Amino acid sequence: MQLRGVECIDCHMPMATKSAIKQAKYKADVKTHVFKINLDPNAKMFTDDGKYAKGYLTVEYACLVCHGEKDRNWALKTAKNVHSFGKK
């Protein structure tokens, strides 16, 4: 599926893995191979100490890397329907 130039991997494989350099608040330097996006408002992508990922992406990494002017609440609401955009 492609929506306005966006491909599945843009959201489901974002630049969320850091090998050396953090690019921005929610952008690292390597694409992750974690596909699942957790839409639970209480979900945290990393353990409290920040050392380990929990096996899913949160909307901050899946959505806000491109939509940085928006907030987490917007991302949670929008992500629930994103696969229906452009469909009749």
PDB file of N, CA, C and O in Angstrom:
ATOM      1  N   MET A   1       0.842  -1.184   0.000  1.00  0.00           N
ATOM      2  CA  MET A   1       0.000   0.000   0.000  1.00  0.00           C
ATOM      3  C   MET A   1       0.887   1.248   0.000  1.00  0.00           C
ATOM      4  O   MET A   1       1.930   1.282   0.653  1.00  0.00           O
ATOM      5  N   GLN A   2       0.473   2.236  -0.716  1.00  0.00           N
ATOM      6  CA  GLN A   2       1.185   3.503  -0.704  1.00  0.00           C
ATOM      7  C   GLN A   2       0.164   4.622  -0.594  1.00  0.00           C
ATOM      8  O   GLN A   2      -0.819   4.640  -1.334  1.00  0.00           O
ATOM      9  N   LEU A   3       0.383   5.540   0.309  1.00  0.00           N
ATOM     10  CA  LEU A   3      -0.524   6.641   0.557  1.00  0.00           C
ATOM     11  C   LEU A   3       0.263   7.938   0.475  1.00  0.00           C
ATOM     12  O   LEU A   3       1.118   8.205   1.320  1.00  0.00           O
ATOM     13  N   ARG A   4      -0.021   8.738  -0.531  1.00  0.00           N
ATOM     14  CA  ARG A   4       0.656  10.033  -0.705  1.00  0.00           C
ATOM     15  C   ARG A   4       2.171   9.921  -0.589  1.00  0.00           C
ATOM     16  O   ARG A   4       2.813  10.719   0.092  1.00  0.00           O
ATOM     17  N   GLY A   5       2.729   8.926  -1.259  1.00  0.00           N
ATOM     18  CA  GLY A   5       4.176   8.773  -1.248  1.00  0.00           C
ATOM     19  C   GLY A   5       4.731   8.081  -0.016  1.00  0.00           C
ATOM     20  O   GLY A   5       5.947   7.955   0.127  1.00  0.00           O
ATOM     21  N   VAL A   6       3.860   7.634   0.870  1.00  0.00           N
ATOM     22  CA  VAL A   6       4.285   6.938   2.086  1.00  0.00           C
ATOM     23  C   VAL A   6       4.151   5.439   1.849  1.00  0.00           C
ATOM     24  O   VAL A   6       3.121   4.969   1.366  1.00  0.00           O
ATOM     25  N   GLU A   7       5.171   4.712   2.184  1.00  0.00           N
ATOM     26  CA  GLU A   7       5.129   3.258   2.049  1.00  0.00           C
ATOM     27  C   GLU A   7       5.016   2.624   3.430  1.00  0.00           C
ATOM     28  O   GLU A   7       5.296   3.272   4.439  1.00  0.00           O
ATOM     29  N   CYS A   8       4.610   1.367   3.474  1.00  0.00           N
ATOM     30  CA  CYS A   8       4.421   0.647   4.740  1.00  0.00           C
ATOM     31  C   CYS A   8       5.644   0.775   5.654  1.00  0.00           C
ATOM     32  O   CYS A   8       5.518   1.010   6.856  1.00  0.00           O
ATOM     33  N   ILE A   9       6.823   0.617   5.057  1.00  0.00           N
ATOM     34  CA  ILE A   9       8.041   0.623   5.875  1.00  0.00           C
ATOM     35  C   ILE A   9       8.350   1.984   6.494  1.00  0.00           C
ATOM     36  O   ILE A   9       9.129   2.065   7.443  1.00  0.00           O
ATOM     37  N   ASP A  10       7.758   3.040   5.977  1.00  0.00           N
ATOM     38  CA  ASP A  10       7.993   4.360   6.567  1.00  0.00           C
ATOM     39  C   ASP A  10       7.480   4.425   8.007  1.00  0.00           C
ATOM     40  O   ASP A  10       8.094   5.065   8.861  1.00  0.00           O
ATOM     41  N   CYS A  11       6.363   3.768   8.267  1.00  0.00           N
ATOM     42  CA  CYS A  11       5.797   3.739   9.618  1.00  0.00           C
ATOM     43  C   CYS A  11       6.205   2.479  10.378  1.00  0.00           C
ATOM     44  O   CYS A  11       6.496   2.521  11.574  1.00  0.00           O
ATOM     45  N   HIS A  12       6.219   1.353   9.654  1.00  0.00           N
ATOM     46  CA  HIS A  12       6.454   0.064  10.301  1.00  0.00           C
ATOM     47  C   HIS A  12       7.925  -0.324  10.406  1.00  0.00           C
ATOM     48  O   HIS A  12       8.254  -1.312  11.061  1.00  0.00           O
ATOM     49  N   MET A  13       8.802   0.428   9.780  1.00  0.00           N
ATOM     50  CA  MET A  13      10.253   0.216   9.910  1.00  0.00           C
ATOM     51  C   MET A  13      10.964   1.573   9.976  1.00  0.00           C
ATOM     52  O   MET A  13      11.844   1.846   9.160  1.00  0.00           O
ATOM     53  N   PRO A  14      10.592   2.417  10.930  1.00  0.00           N
ATOM     54  CA  PRO A  14      11.192   3.749  10.984  1.00  0.00           C
ATOM     55  C   PRO A  14      12.654   3.711  11.443  1.00  0.00           C
ATOM     56  O   PRO A  14      13.150   2.686  11.910  1.00  0.00           O
ATOM     57  N   MET A  15      13.299   4.812  11.305  1.00  0.00           N
ATOM     58  CA  MET A  15      14.687   4.965  11.762  1.00  0.00           C
ATOM     59  C   MET A  15      14.649   5.100  13.290  1.00  0.00           C
ATOM     60  O   MET A  15      14.752   6.202  13.829  1.00  0.00           O
ATOM     61  N   ALA A  16      14.499   3.968  13.972  1.00  0.00           N
ATOM     62  CA  ALA A  16      14.358   3.972  15.429  1.00  0.00           C
ATOM     63  C   ALA A  16      15.477   3.230  16.144  1.00  0.00           C
ATOM     64  O   ALA A  16      15.489   3.163  17.373  1.00  0.00           O
ATOM     65  N   THR A  17      16.418   2.673  15.389  1.00  0.00           N
ATOM     66  CA  THR A  17      17.525   1.932  15.987  1.00  0.00           C
ATOM     67  C   THR A  17      18.772   2.800  15.922  1.00  0.00           C
ATOM     68  O   THR A  17      19.098   3.361  14.876  1.00  0.00           O
ATOM     69  N   LYS A  18      19.456   2.903  17.037  1.00  0.00           N
ATOM     70  CA  LYS A  18      20.642   3.764  17.086  1.00  0.00           C
ATOM     71  C   LYS A  18      21.896   2.903  17.130  1.00  0.00           C
ATOM     72  O   LYS A  18      22.093   2.113  18.053  1.00  0.00           O
ATOM     73  N   SER A  19      22.739   3.069  16.118  1.00  0.00           N
ATOM     74  CA  SER A  19      24.019   2.375  16.143  1.00  0.00           C
ATOM     75  C   SER A  19      25.111   3.310  16.658  1.00  0.00           C
ATOM     76  O   SER A  19      26.068   2.869  17.295  1.00  0.00           O
ATOM     77  N   ALA A  20      24.963   4.567  16.385  1.00  0.00           N
ATOM     78  CA  ALA A  20      25.982   5.507  16.817  1.00  0.00           C
ATOM     79  C   ALA A  20      25.439   6.910  17.078  1.00  0.00           C
ATOM     80  O   ALA A  20      25.820   7.555  18.056  1.00  0.00           O
ATOM     81  N   ILE A  21      24.554   7.377  16.207  1.00  0.00           N
ATOM     82  CA  ILE A  21      24.166   8.782  16.266  1.00  0.00           C
ATOM     83  C   ILE A  21      22.657   8.944  16.323  1.00  0.00           C
ATOM     84  O   ILE A  21      21.933   8.398  15.491  1.00  0.00           O
ATOM     85  N   LYS A  22      22.193   9.685  17.295  1.00  0.00           N
ATOM     86  CA  LYS A  22      20.783  10.042  17.357  1.00  0.00           C
ATOM     87  C   LYS A  22      20.567  11.192  16.384  1.00  0.00           C
ATOM     88  O   LYS A  22      21.286  12.190  16.433  1.00  0.00           O
ATOM     89  N   GLN A  23      19.579  11.060  15.500  1.00  0.00           N
ATOM     90  CA  GLN A  23      19.320  12.078  14.486  1.00  0.00           C
ATOM     91  C   GLN A  23      18.396  13.190  14.987  1.00  0.00           C
ATOM     92  O   GLN A  23      18.607  14.364  14.684  1.00  0.00           O
ATOM     93  N   ALA A  24      17.381  12.816  15.748  1.00  0.00           N
ATOM     94  CA  ALA A  24      16.398  13.757  16.281  1.00  0.00           C
ATOM     95  C   ALA A  24      15.713  13.088  17.470  1.00  0.00           C
ATOM     96  O   ALA A  24      16.055  11.962  17.830  1.00  0.00           O
ATOM     97  N   LYS A  25      14.762  13.766  18.070  1.00  0.00           N
ATOM     98  CA  LYS A  25      14.121  13.228  19.270  1.00  0.00           C
ATOM     99  C   LYS A  25      13.576  11.820  19.056  1.00  0.00           C
ATOM    100  O   LYS A  25      13.766  10.953  19.909  1.00  0.00           O
ATOM    101  N   TYR A  26      12.904  11.577  17.935  1.00  0.00           N
ATOM    102  CA  TYR A  26      12.330  10.259  17.662  1.00  0.00           C
ATOM    103  C   TYR A  26      12.915   9.641  16.401  1.00  0.00           C
ATOM    104  O   TYR A  26      12.251   8.846  15.736  1.00  0.00           O
ATOM    105  N   LYS A  27      14.131   9.991  16.071  1.00  0.00           N
ATOM    106  CA  LYS A  27      14.763   9.437  14.875  1.00  0.00           C
ATOM    107  C   LYS A  27      16.203   9.052  15.184  1.00  0.00           C
ATOM    108  O   LYS A  27      16.991   9.855  15.684  1.00  0.00           O
ATOM    109  N   ALA A  28      16.518   7.808  14.871  1.00  0.00           N
ATOM    110  CA  ALA A  28      17.884   7.317  15.054  1.00  0.00           C
ATOM    111  C   ALA A  28      18.545   7.186  13.684  1.00  0.00           C
ATOM    112  O   ALA A  28      18.109   7.821  12.724  1.00  0.00           O
ATOM    113  N   ASP A  29      19.589   6.372  13.587  1.00  0.00           N
ATOM    114  CA  ASP A  29      20.330   6.313  12.331  1.00  0.00           C
ATOM    115  C   ASP A  29      20.190   5.004  11.564  1.00  0.00           C
ATOM    116  O   ASP A  29      20.812   4.840  10.514  1.00  0.00           O
ATOM    117  N   VAL A  30      19.387   4.072  12.064  1.00  0.00           N
ATOM    118  CA  VAL A  30      19.200   2.786  11.394  1.00  0.00           C
ATOM    119  C   VAL A  30      17.717   2.412  11.456  1.00  0.00           C
ATOM    120  O   VAL A  30      17.063   2.607  12.480  1.00  0.00           O
ATOM    121  N   LYS A  31      17.195   1.873  10.351  1.00  0.00           N
ATOM    122  CA  LYS A  31      15.809   1.410  10.349  1.00  0.00           C
ATOM    123  C   LYS A  31      15.659   0.214  11.283  1.00  0.00           C
ATOM    124  O   LYS A  31      16.495  -0.690  11.288  1.00  0.00           O
ATOM    125  N   THR A  32      14.604   0.217  12.061  1.00  0.00           N
ATOM    126  CA  THR A  32      14.317  -0.922  12.925  1.00  0.00           C
ATOM    127  C   THR A  32      13.649  -2.023  12.116  1.00  0.00           C
ATOM    128  O   THR A  32      13.077  -1.756  11.059  1.00  0.00           O
ATOM    129  N   HIS A  33      13.714  -3.233  12.593  1.00  0.00           N
ATOM    130  CA  HIS A  33      13.002  -4.342  11.969  1.00  0.00           C
ATOM    131  C   HIS A  33      11.842  -4.782  12.852  1.00  0.00           C
ATOM    132  O   HIS A  33      11.376  -5.918  12.769  1.00  0.00           O
ATOM    133  N   VAL A  34      11.392  -3.877  13.687  1.00  0.00           N
ATOM    134  CA  VAL A  34      10.215  -4.092  14.516  1.00  0.00           C
ATOM    135  C   VAL A  34       9.038  -3.519  13.728  1.00  0.00           C
ATOM    136  O   VAL A  34       9.053  -2.345  13.360  1.00  0.00           O
ATOM    137  N   PHE A  35       8.037  -4.326  13.470  1.00  0.00           N
ATOM    138  CA  PHE A  35       6.926  -3.902  12.617  1.00  0.00           C
ATOM    139  C   PHE A  35       5.681  -3.495  13.391  1.00  0.00           C
ATOM    140  O   PHE A  35       4.928  -2.627  12.949  1.00  0.00           O
ATOM    141  N   LYS A  36       5.462  -4.121  14.547  1.00  0.00           N
ATOM    142  CA  LYS A  36       4.237  -3.882  15.298  1.00  0.00           C
ATOM    143  C   LYS A  36       4.233  -2.484  15.910  1.00  0.00           C
ATOM    144  O   LYS A  36       5.218  -2.049  16.507  1.00  0.00           O
ATOM    145  N   ILE A  37       3.111  -1.792  15.751  1.00  0.00           N
ATOM    146  CA  ILE A  37       2.925  -0.483  16.362  1.00  0.00           C
ATOM    147  C   ILE A  37       1.879  -0.634  17.459  1.00  0.00           C
ATOM    148  O   ILE A  37       0.740  -1.012  17.190  1.00  0.00           O
ATOM    149  N   ASN A  38       2.266  -0.340  18.684  1.00  0.00           N
ATOM    150  CA  ASN A  38       1.386  -0.477  19.839  1.00  0.00           C
ATOM    151  C   ASN A  38       0.634   0.841  20.035  1.00  0.00           C
ATOM    152  O   ASN A  38       1.247   1.883  20.262  1.00  0.00           O
ATOM    153  N   LEU A  39      -0.688   0.789  19.946  1.00  0.00           N
ATOM    154  CA  LEU A  39      -1.508   1.992  20.081  1.00  0.00           C
ATOM    155  C   LEU A  39      -2.052   2.197  21.492  1.00  0.00           C
ATOM    156  O   LEU A  39      -2.916   3.047  21.708  1.00  0.00           O
ATOM    157  N   ASP A  40      -1.557   1.435  22.436  1.00  0.00           N
ATOM    158  CA  ASP A  40      -1.945   1.628  23.839  1.00  0.00           C
ATOM    159  C   ASP A  40      -1.376   2.967  24.298  1.00  0.00           C
ATOM    160  O   ASP A  40      -0.169   3.185  24.187  1.00  0.00           O
ATOM    161  N   PRO A  41      -2.214   3.871  24.810  1.00  0.00           N
ATOM    162  CA  PRO A  41      -1.719   5.180  25.246  1.00  0.00           C
ATOM    163  C   PRO A  41      -0.658   5.113  26.342  1.00  0.00           C
ATOM    164  O   PRO A  41       0.088   6.073  26.537  1.00  0.00           O
ATOM    165  N   ASN A  42      -0.582   3.997  27.056  1.00  0.00           N
ATOM    166  CA  ASN A  42       0.391   3.847  28.138  1.00  0.00           C
ATOM    167  C   ASN A  42       1.647   3.086  27.707  1.00  0.00           C
ATOM    168  O   ASN A  42       2.551   2.873  28.515  1.00  0.00           O
ATOM    169  N   ALA A  43       1.705   2.682  26.456  1.00  0.00           N
ATOM    170  CA  ALA A  43       2.837   1.888  25.977  1.00  0.00           C
ATOM    171  C   ALA A  43       4.124   2.707  25.982  1.00  0.00           C
ATOM    172  O   ALA A  43       4.129   3.895  25.663  1.00  0.00           O
ATOM    173  N   LYS A  44       5.195   2.049  26.346  1.00  0.00           N
ATOM    174  CA  LYS A  44       6.535   2.637  26.281  1.00  0.00           C
ATOM    175  C   LYS A  44       7.371   1.708  25.424  1.00  0.00           C
ATOM    176  O   LYS A  44       7.367   0.494  25.631  1.00  0.00           O
ATOM    177  N   MET A  45       8.082   2.267  24.471  1.00  0.00           N
ATOM    178  CA  MET A  45       8.858   1.451  23.545  1.00  0.00           C
ATOM    179  C   MET A  45      10.090   0.839  24.211  1.00  0.00           C
ATOM    180  O   MET A  45      10.557  -0.223  23.800  1.00  0.00           O
ATOM    181  N   PHE A  46      10.608   1.498  25.226  1.00  0.00           N
ATOM    182  CA  PHE A  46      11.833   1.043  25.879  1.00  0.00           C
ATOM    183  C   PHE A  46      11.592   0.768  27.363  1.00  0.00           C
ATOM    184  O   PHE A  46      10.652   1.288  27.964  1.00  0.00           O
ATOM    185  N   THR A  47      12.456  -0.055  27.931  1.00  0.00           N
ATOM    186  CA  THR A  47      12.409  -0.282  29.368  1.00  0.00           C
ATOM    187  C   THR A  47      12.695   1.031  30.084  1.00  0.00           C
ATOM    188  O   THR A  47      13.230   1.965  29.486  1.00  0.00           O
ATOM    189  N   ASP A  48      12.345   1.102  31.344  1.00  0.00           N
ATOM    190  CA  ASP A  48      12.513   2.351  32.091  1.00  0.00           C
ATOM    191  C   ASP A  48      13.958   2.848  32.103  1.00  0.00           C
ATOM    192  O   ASP A  48      14.195   4.055  32.138  1.00  0.00           O
ATOM    193  N   ASP A  49      14.919   1.933  32.076  1.00  0.00           N
ATOM    194  CA  ASP A  49      16.321   2.358  32.054  1.00  0.00           C
ATOM    195  C   ASP A  49      16.808   2.705  30.640  1.00  0.00           C
ATOM    196  O   ASP A  49      17.945   3.146  30.468  1.00  0.00           O
ATOM    197  N   GLY A  50      15.948   2.506  29.628  1.00  0.00           N
ATOM    198  CA  GLY A  50      16.288   2.866  28.256  1.00  0.00           C
ATOM    199  C   GLY A  50      17.221   1.906  27.544  1.00  0.00           C
ATOM    200  O   GLY A  50      17.635   2.174  26.416  1.00  0.00           O
ATOM    201  N   LYS A  51      17.558   0.805  28.170  1.00  0.00           N
ATOM    202  CA  LYS A  51      18.536  -0.117  27.586  1.00  0.00           C
ATOM    203  C   LYS A  51      17.940  -1.077  26.562  1.00  0.00           C
ATOM    204  O   LYS A  51      18.639  -1.527  25.654  1.00  0.00           O
ATOM    205  N   TYR A  52      16.660  -1.392  26.701  1.00  0.00           N
ATOM    206  CA  TYR A  52      16.066  -2.427  25.847  1.00  0.00           C
ATOM    207  C   TYR A  52      14.739  -1.976  25.255  1.00  0.00           C
ATOM    208  O   TYR A  52      13.943  -1.313  25.918  1.00  0.00           O
ATOM    209  N   ALA A  53      14.511  -2.344  24.001  1.00  0.00           N
ATOM    210  CA  ALA A  53      13.223  -2.122  23.362  1.00  0.00           C
ATOM    211  C   ALA A  53      12.287  -3.253  23.772  1.00  0.00           C
ATOM    212  O   ALA A  53      12.734  -4.346  24.120  1.00  0.00           O
ATOM    213  N   LYS A  54      10.998  -2.984  23.728  1.00  0.00           N
ATOM    214  CA  LYS A  54      10.016  -3.961  24.190  1.00  0.00           C
ATOM    215  C   LYS A  54       9.400  -4.798  23.072  1.00  0.00           C
ATOM    216  O   LYS A  54       8.483  -5.573  23.343  1.00  0.00           O
ATOM    217  N   GLY A  55       9.852  -4.678  21.852  1.00  0.00           N
ATOM    218  CA  GLY A  55       9.346  -5.518  20.772  1.00  0.00           C
ATOM    219  C   GLY A  55       8.218  -4.904  19.974  1.00  0.00           C
ATOM    220  O   GLY A  55       7.565  -5.593  19.190  1.00  0.00           O
ATOM    221  N   TYR A  56       7.983  -3.630  20.163  1.00  0.00           N
ATOM    222  CA  TYR A  56       6.983  -2.921  19.378  1.00  0.00           C
ATOM    223  C   TYR A  56       7.397  -1.457  19.285  1.00  0.00           C
ATOM    224  O   TYR A  56       8.225  -0.973  20.057  1.00  0.00           O
ATOM    225  N   LEU A  57       6.798  -0.768  18.317  1.00  0.00           N
ATOM    226  CA  LEU A  57       6.999   0.672  18.157  1.00  0.00           C
ATOM    227  C   LEU A  57       5.870   1.401  18.870  1.00  0.00           C
ATOM    228  O   LEU A  57       4.769   0.868  19.007  1.00  0.00           O
ATOM    229  N   THR A  58       6.135   2.584  19.310  1.00  0.00           N
ATOM    230  CA  THR A  58       5.080   3.461  19.808  1.00  0.00           C
ATOM    231  C   THR A  58       4.868   4.547  18.762  1.00  0.00           C
ATOM    232  O   THR A  58       5.688   4.719  17.860  1.00  0.00           O
ATOM    233  N   VAL A  59       3.775   5.272  18.885  1.00  0.00           N
ATOM    234  CA  VAL A  59       3.436   6.274  17.871  1.00  0.00           C
ATOM    235  C   VAL A  59       4.479   7.388  17.762  1.00  0.00           C
ATOM    236  O   VAL A  59       4.583   8.045  16.726  1.00  0.00           O
ATOM    237  N   GLU A  60       5.236   7.596  18.810  1.00  0.00           N
ATOM    238  CA  GLU A  60       6.274   8.626  18.725  1.00  0.00           C
ATOM    239  C   GLU A  60       7.265   8.291  17.615  1.00  0.00           C
ATOM    240  O   GLU A  60       7.668   9.172  16.856  1.00  0.00           O
ATOM    241  N   TYR A  61       7.652   7.039  17.520  1.00  0.00           N
ATOM    242  CA  TYR A  61       8.627   6.611  16.518  1.00  0.00           C
ATOM    243  C   TYR A  61       7.985   6.296  15.180  1.00  0.00           C
ATOM    244  O   TYR A  61       8.615   6.477  14.138  1.00  0.00           O
ATOM    245  N   ALA A  62       6.737   5.825  15.188  1.00  0.00           N
ATOM    246  CA  ALA A  62       6.060   5.481  13.944  1.00  0.00           C
ATOM    247  C   ALA A  62       5.456   6.707  13.257  1.00  0.00           C
ATOM    248  O   ALA A  62       5.385   6.750  12.029  1.00  0.00           O
ATOM    249  N   CYS A  63       5.024   7.693  14.026  1.00  0.00           N
ATOM    250  CA  CYS A  63       4.293   8.834  13.458  1.00  0.00           C
ATOM    251  C   CYS A  63       5.010  10.177  13.597  1.00  0.00           C
ATOM    252  O   CYS A  63       5.115  10.938  12.635  1.00  0.00           O
ATOM    253  N   LEU A  64       5.498  10.454  14.798  1.00  0.00           N
ATOM    254  CA  LEU A  64       5.999  11.807  15.074  1.00  0.00           C
ATOM    255  C   LEU A  64       7.348  12.102  14.461  1.00  0.00           C
ATOM    256  O   LEU A  64       7.774  13.257  14.441  1.00  0.00           O
ATOM    257  N   VAL A  65       8.028  11.093  13.961  1.00  0.00           N
ATOM    258  CA  VAL A  65       9.291  11.355  13.277  1.00  0.00           C
ATOM    259  C   VAL A  65       9.038  12.210  12.028  1.00  0.00           C
ATOM    260  O   VAL A  65       9.863  13.052  11.675  1.00  0.00           O
ATOM    261  N   CYS A  66       7.908  11.996  11.366  1.00  0.00           N
ATOM    262  CA  CYS A  66       7.547  12.810  10.197  1.00  0.00           C
ATOM    263  C   CYS A  66       6.577  13.933  10.552  1.00  0.00           C
ATOM    264  O   CYS A  66       6.571  14.984   9.911  1.00  0.00           O
ATOM    265  N   HIS A  67       5.766  13.706  11.565  1.00  0.00           N
ATOM    266  CA  HIS A  67       4.741  14.679  11.956  1.00  0.00           C
ATOM    267  C   HIS A  67       5.127  15.324  13.283  1.00  0.00           C
ATOM    268  O   HIS A  67       4.337  15.335  14.227  1.00  0.00           O
ATOM    269  N   GLY A  68       6.324  15.852  13.349  1.00  0.00           N
ATOM    270  CA  GLY A  68       6.870  16.431  14.571  1.00  0.00           C
ATOM    271  C   GLY A  68       6.101  17.624  15.104  1.00  0.00           C
ATOM    272  O   GLY A  68       6.222  17.972  16.279  1.00  0.00           O
ATOM    273  N   GLU A  69       5.305  18.257  14.243  1.00  0.00           N
ATOM    274  CA  GLU A  69       4.517  19.408  14.689  1.00  0.00           C
ATOM    275  C   GLU A  69       3.259  18.971  15.440  1.00  0.00           C
ATOM    276  O   GLU A  69       2.587  19.783  16.075  1.00  0.00           O
ATOM    277  N   LYS A  70       2.952  17.673  15.357  1.00  0.00           N
ATOM    278  CA  LYS A  70       1.781  17.111  16.038  1.00  0.00           C
ATOM    279  C   LYS A  70       2.208  16.563  17.401  1.00  0.00           C
ATOM    280  O   LYS A  70       3.383  16.620  17.762  1.00  0.00           O
ATOM    281  N   ASP A  71       1.246  16.034  18.147  1.00  0.00           N
ATOM    282  CA  ASP A  71       1.576  15.456  19.455  1.00  0.00           C
ATOM    283  C   ASP A  71       1.145  13.994  19.530  1.00  0.00           C
ATOM    284  O   ASP A  71       0.544  13.458  18.600  1.00  0.00           O
ATOM    285  N   ARG A  72       1.460  13.376  20.634  1.00  0.00           N
ATOM    286  CA  ARG A  72       1.179  11.950  20.833  1.00  0.00           C
ATOM    287  C   ARG A  72      -0.315  11.648  20.734  1.00  0.00           C
ATOM    288  O   ARG A  72      -0.696  10.633  20.151  1.00  0.00           O
ATOM    289  N   ASN A  73      -1.172  12.513  21.294  1.00  0.00           N
ATOM    290  CA  ASN A  73      -2.617  12.297  21.234  1.00  0.00           C
ATOM    291  C   ASN A  73      -3.122  12.301  19.797  1.00  0.00           C
ATOM    292  O   ASN A  73      -3.953  11.470  19.429  1.00  0.00           O
ATOM    293  N   TRP A  74      -2.629  13.226  18.986  1.00  0.00           N
ATOM    294  CA  TRP A  74      -2.993  13.261  17.565  1.00  0.00           C
ATOM    295  C   TRP A  74      -2.555  11.959  16.897  1.00  0.00           C
ATOM    296  O   TRP A  74      -3.319  11.365  16.136  1.00  0.00           O
ATOM    297  N   ALA A  75      -1.351  11.523  17.171  1.00  0.00           N
ATOM    298  CA  ALA A  75      -0.824  10.306  16.553  1.00  0.00           C
ATOM    299  C   ALA A  75      -1.640   9.082  16.946  1.00  0.00           C
ATOM    300  O   ALA A  75      -1.941   8.245  16.095  1.00  0.00           O
ATOM    301  N   LEU A  76      -2.002   8.962  18.214  1.00  0.00           N
ATOM    302  CA  LEU A  76      -2.808   7.832  18.661  1.00  0.00           C
ATOM    303  C   LEU A  76      -4.162   7.803  17.958  1.00  0.00           C
ATOM    304  O   LEU A  76      -4.619   6.747  17.521  1.00  0.00           O
ATOM    305  N   LYS A  77      -4.790   8.950  17.851  1.00  0.00           N
ATOM    306  CA  LYS A  77      -6.107   9.037  17.209  1.00  0.00           C
ATOM    307  C   LYS A  77      -5.998   8.749  15.713  1.00  0.00           C
ATOM    308  O   LYS A  77      -6.800   7.988  15.173  1.00  0.00           O
ATOM    309  N   THR A  78      -5.036   9.336  15.052  1.00  0.00           N
ATOM    310  CA  THR A  78      -4.885   9.201  13.608  1.00  0.00           C
ATOM    311  C   THR A  78      -4.436   7.799  13.212  1.00  0.00           C
ATOM    312  O   THR A  78      -4.904   7.261  12.209  1.00  0.00           O
ATOM    313  N   ALA A  79      -3.547   7.211  13.976  1.00  0.00           N
ATOM    314  CA  ALA A  79      -3.006   5.895  13.633  1.00  0.00           C
ATOM    315  C   ALA A  79      -4.077   4.814  13.632  1.00  0.00           C
ATOM    316  O   ALA A  79      -3.963   3.835  12.894  1.00  0.00           O
ATOM    317  N   LYS A  80      -5.102   4.974  14.436  1.00  0.00           N
ATOM    318  CA  LYS A  80      -6.156   3.953  14.493  1.00  0.00           C
ATOM    319  C   LYS A  80      -6.871   3.791  13.157  1.00  0.00           C
ATOM    320  O   LYS A  80      -7.400   2.717  12.872  1.00  0.00           O
ATOM    321  N   ASN A  81      -6.899   4.824  12.342  1.00  0.00           N
ATOM    322  CA  ASN A  81      -7.619   4.781  11.071  1.00  0.00           C
ATOM    323  C   ASN A  81      -6.718   4.933   9.850  1.00  0.00           C
ATOM    324  O   ASN A  81      -7.220   5.035   8.731  1.00  0.00           O
ATOM    325  N   VAL A  82      -5.437   4.951  10.034  1.00  0.00           N
ATOM    326  CA  VAL A  82      -4.538   5.276   8.930  1.00  0.00           C
ATOM    327  C   VAL A  82      -4.631   4.293   7.762  1.00  0.00           C
ATOM    328  O   VAL A  82      -4.450   4.698   6.614  1.00  0.00           O
ATOM    329  N   HIS A  83      -4.906   3.029   8.019  1.00  0.00           N
ATOM    330  CA  HIS A  83      -4.983   2.069   6.922  1.00  0.00           C
ATOM    331  C   HIS A  83      -6.255   2.225   6.092  1.00  0.00           C
ATOM    332  O   HIS A  83      -6.363   1.623   5.024  1.00  0.00           O
ATOM    333  N   SER A  84      -7.204   3.008   6.551  1.00  0.00           N
ATOM    334  CA  SER A  84      -8.431   3.241   5.781  1.00  0.00           C
ATOM    335  C   SER A  84      -8.376   4.535   4.977  1.00  0.00           C
ATOM    336  O   SER A  84      -9.289   4.791   4.191  1.00  0.00           O
ATOM    337  N   PHE A  85      -7.358   5.350   5.137  1.00  0.00           N
ATOM    338  CA  PHE A  85      -7.248   6.597   4.388  1.00  0.00           C
ATOM    339  C   PHE A  85      -7.215   6.308   2.891  1.00  0.00           C
ATOM    340  O   PHE A  85      -6.495   5.417   2.441  1.00  0.00           O
ATOM    341  N   GLY A  86      -7.985   7.053   2.136  1.00  0.00           N
ATOM    342  CA  GLY A  86      -7.985   6.930   0.693  1.00  0.00           C
ATOM    343  C   GLY A  86      -8.820   5.775   0.158  1.00  0.00           C
ATOM    344  O   GLY A  86      -8.902   5.587  -1.056  1.00  0.00           O
ATOM    345  N   LYS A  87      -9.434   5.005   1.034  1.00  0.00           N
ATOM    346  CA  LYS A  87     -10.298   3.910   0.600  1.00  0.00           C
ATOM    347  C   LYS A  87     -11.746   4.364   0.631  1.00  0.00           C
ATOM    348  O   LYS A  87     -12.127   5.201   1.449  1.00  0.00           O
ATOM    349  N   LYS A  88     -12.549   3.809  -0.262  1.00  0.00           N
ATOM    350  CA  LYS A  88     -13.970   4.185  -0.316  1.00  0.00           C
ATOM    351  C   LYS A  88     -14.780   3.368   0.643  1.00  0.00           C
ATOM    352  O   LYS A  88     -15.995   3.547   0.733  1.00  0.00           O
TER     353      LYS A  88
END
